Amino acid sequence: MYTYKELGLSNTRTMFERAYKEGYAVPALNFVSIEQFNAIIDACEEKRSPVILLASPNLHRQLGAEMLARVAQAGVDRLKHEGAGEVPVSLHLDHGMTYEHCAHAIETGFSSVMIDGSALPFEENIALARKVVEYAHERNVSVEGELGVLSGAEEDGAHDGGYSHYTDPKMVEEFVSRTGVDSLAISIGTSHGLVKMKPNHDGTLPELRFDILADIQKRLPGFPIVLHGASTILPKYVEMINQFGGKLDETIGIPEDQVAKAAKMAVCKVNIASDGWIGALALTRKILAENPGAIDSRVFTLKVRPELKDLYLHKIDIMGSANKA
């Protein structure tokens, strides 16, 4: 297969070192279609922002190793050829659940993998992460671990059940030292899915547990932290989906100012998935409703791309990663 260096991809270690020092987060953007992928590259080219391309296990299986590696390489080449210069791009396996899955991703050109053993007992989580780290570091691939469980469901149903466990700061030092992971995803109140926060009794939204984040930052100085489930769920796209035949009963996103605050602390990577999905589907529903006789999918694909680009430009601004290439 390929190594990530042969594809022109970047390891996340250097990305995170700069992000931590300068107080911003690298956007980690999930894509499930070529329109999303192109919009991400468009936005990063304009803003000269580093980016982490998130590929879920389902996408990895759906596209296949060869195609996914080549898609990522095409993005890198386009950035170089269109004058954006050296914009760092990482291809990251999001929520790899087994050693075998992570190893396969590394063998097929991923420059970063996440091993998610957060639902396992502490010792089992450590053992699994350590095994992946040993394999990955031999190939200079970075590894993200997770400690603490987010509520909500992943794309493949993992962690479904509506429960969460905040990360215990007292456990992070042992986890990082014994596993050797390069970054750590923690639970401080974000959530997977469309309802990311439970409102207070007065209808206001609570703050993320910045006290937990600050404690972890103190215990692991200079160590990059990852925030999952951080989409803001823009109301205009929810309304558009419901207006044009969809049905989303309840959605609550993470306030943008809270994402920005986390990015100025130890959080060096912020995962965004739901916002891209909702935006793409909302725009597709609207365009198809306005063009009921269309038989060519390009009637919506060509129009969705620039709208999604604007969404990702906004995400880059929230995280502060513009001109950090």
N, C-alpha and C positions, 0 to 999 in steps of 0.2 A: 504494500500500500504506500502511504506517504507519511513523512514526518511533517509536523506543522511548519518547520523552518523551510522546507521545500515548497510549501504553499504560500510563503510570505507572511504567515501569521505571527503574532506576538504572544509571548508569555505574559501573564498578568502580574507577575512580581514587580517588574519595572513600572507598570501602570500604577500599581497600588503605592509604591514607594513615593512617587511624585504626588499622587492624590492625597496621601496622608499629610505630607509636608505642607502642601499648599491649600488644604482645607476644601476639597471638592470630592465628588464621587464620580466614578466612571459609570455611564449608563449601560446597564445590561438588558438588552432588548430582545424579547422573544419574537420569533417570526414563524409563521405557518404557511406563508404564501410568497410567491416571487414579488408581488406588489409590496408587501410589507418589507421584504428584504431590500428592494430597490429604494423605497422611501427612507429606510434607515441609512443606507449608504449616501443618499442624496443629502440628508440632514447633516451627517458627519462631515461630508465634503464641505458644505457651506460653512459650518461652524468650526471646522478643523478640530473636532472632538474625537478622542479615542473612544472605542466602543467594544463591548463584549457581546457577541452574537450568541444568544441563548438558544440551544437546541434541546428540546425535551426528548426523553427516551422514545416517545411516540413518533416524533418527527424523524429521529434517527432511524427508526424502523421503517417509516413511511417512505422516505426518500432514498434510503440506502447509503452506505458509507461513501461510495464513489461519487455520487451526485452531490451529497452534502459538502464533501471536501472541496469539490470543484466550484460549487456555488460560492463558498467562502473565499476561495482563491480569486474568483471573478470579481468579487467586491474589492479585494485588496488591489488587484490590477487596475480596476477602474479608478480608484482613488489616486493611484500613481500617475496614470496616463492622462487624467483630466486636471492635473495641476495642483492637487491637494497636498502633494508631497508625502512625507512619511507619516501617515495617520495610523497609529497602532490599532490593529484589529485582532481580537482573540475569538476563537471558536470554543465555546464552553458547553459541556454536557451538563444540563440542569437536572438535578434530582436523580442522578444515577443511584440505583437501589442495590446493586450487586457489584462485587469485585469484577466479575466477568464483563459486565456492561461497561464499566469504566475502562478496563483494559482494552476492550474492543474499540472504544472511542479513541483512546490514545494511539492505537495501532493504525487508525484510519485518518489521522491528521488533526485531532483536537489538541489545542494548546493548553487546555484547562478542563478539569473535571470536578464535579461535585459528587461526593459520596454521602448519601443521606442515610445515616443510621440513627437519626434523632428519635425514632420511635422505639429503638432497642434499649435494653438496660445499659447503663453507663459503661460497664466493662465490655460488653459486646460491641457497642458503638466504637469504643477505642480500638478494639482488635480489628474491626472491619476497616476503619479509617487508616490505621497503621499499615495494613496490608496493601491498600491502594496507594498510599504515599510511597512505600518502598518501590513499587513497580513504576509509579509515575516519575519519581525523582531520578531514577536511573536513566530516564529519557528526557529530563529537564522539563517536565510538564508539571504545572502547579495544581494543587488540590485544595478544594474547599470542603470543610466539614460543617456539621450543624449540631448545635447543642440547644435543646429546647424545642418545643413543638408548636407550630402555628396552627390555628384553627382553620377550618375550610378544607376544600378538596383540591388536590393537584389535578392536572390534566388527565392523569391516568387513575385518579381516584385515591391516591395515597393520602393518608392523614385525614380522610373524610370522617366526620363524626362530631364536628362542631366544638371540639375541646381544644384547649391550648395550655401549655406549661411555659411560663416565663423562664428564660435562661437564668440559672443560679450563678451569680458571679463567682461564688466560691469554688466552682467546679472548672472554670475556664482555664486556669493556669495548668492544672493537671492534664486536662484534655489536650491542650495545645502542645505541652512538653512531651507527652507520651505518644502522641500521634505524629507530630511533625507537620501538621497541615499548614498551608500557606495563608489561609484566610478562614474566618469562622462566621457562619450564619447564625444569628441569634434571634430569640423571640422577645420582643419588647412591646407587643400590642398590635402589630400588623397582622394581616390574615390573607390567606388565599381565597379566591372566589370573588363574588360580587358584593358581599356585605363584609367590610373589613374592620368595622368598629361598631360597638354597641353604644348608642347615644346615652348621655346622662338623662336623668329624670326631667330636666328642663329642656331637653331637645338639643343641647349643645353636644359637641363631640369631645371626648376626653383627650388628654395628651398621651402620646406614646410614653413608655417608661424610660424617659431620658435619665432617670436616676440609675437604672440598671446599666444603661449604656455608659454613663460616666464612671461607674464603678468598674466595669470591665475595661474601659480605657485606662484607668489608673493601674489596674492589675497587669495589663498587657500593653505597656507603652509602645507606641509605634506599630502595633499589630493591626492589620486591616480587618475590619468587621464588615459583614454583608447584611443587607436588609432585603428580605423577601416580602412579597405580597404588598408592594408599595404603590400600586396604581391609585390614581385619584378619582377614577370613574366619572368622567365629565358628563354632567347632566344633559348637555345638548345631544350627545350621542344616544343616551338612554331614551330621551324623548323621541328622537328620530326613529329608533328601532320600534318603539311602541306605536308611533304614528303610521308607520308603513308595514303593519302586519305582525310585528313581534310582540312579545309579552315578557317584560322584565318587571316583576312585582316590586322588588326592593333592592336598592343598591346604595351603598355608602362607601365612599373612597377615603383614602388618607389625605388630610388637608395638605396642600402644597407647601405651606410654611413649615410644617413639621418634617416633611421630607428634606427640605432645604436645610433645616437645623441639624438633622442627623448627618447630612453630607458635610457639614462644617466640623463635625466631631470625628469620631474614629471610623465612621462608615465610609468605605472606599468603593463600594459596589452596591447599586440599587437595582433590583430586579423589577422589570415592568413587563407584564404579559396582558392582563385583562384590558388595559386601555387600548392596546393595539387591536385586540380581537373585536372589542365593541366598536371602535372607530371604523374598522374595515367593514364589519357587517352592517352597521348603520348606513354608511354611505352606499354600500351595494344595494341594500333594500330600497333606498330612496331613488337611486338611479334606475333600477329595474322597474320600479313603479311608474316612473316618468317615461319609460321607454318599453311599454308592454309588448311591442312587436319585435323586440330585439332577438336576434338569433346568434349573434356573435358576442362572446364574453368580453371582447375588448370594449364594448360599449360602457362597461363599468370599470374594467381594470385600468384603462388609461386615465380615467377621471379620479379613481381612488388614490393613486400614487401621490399626486401633489398635495392632496388633503392630509394624507398620512404623514407626509414630510413635515407639514406645519405642526402636527402633533408632536413629532419627535424633536423638532427644533425647540419646542416649548419645554420638553423634558430635559434637554441639554441645558437650557437656561436655569431650570430649577436646581439641577445638580451642580451647576457651576463649572462644567467641563469644557466650555467653548474656549478655543485657542490654546488647548492643553496638549495638542498633538506633538 
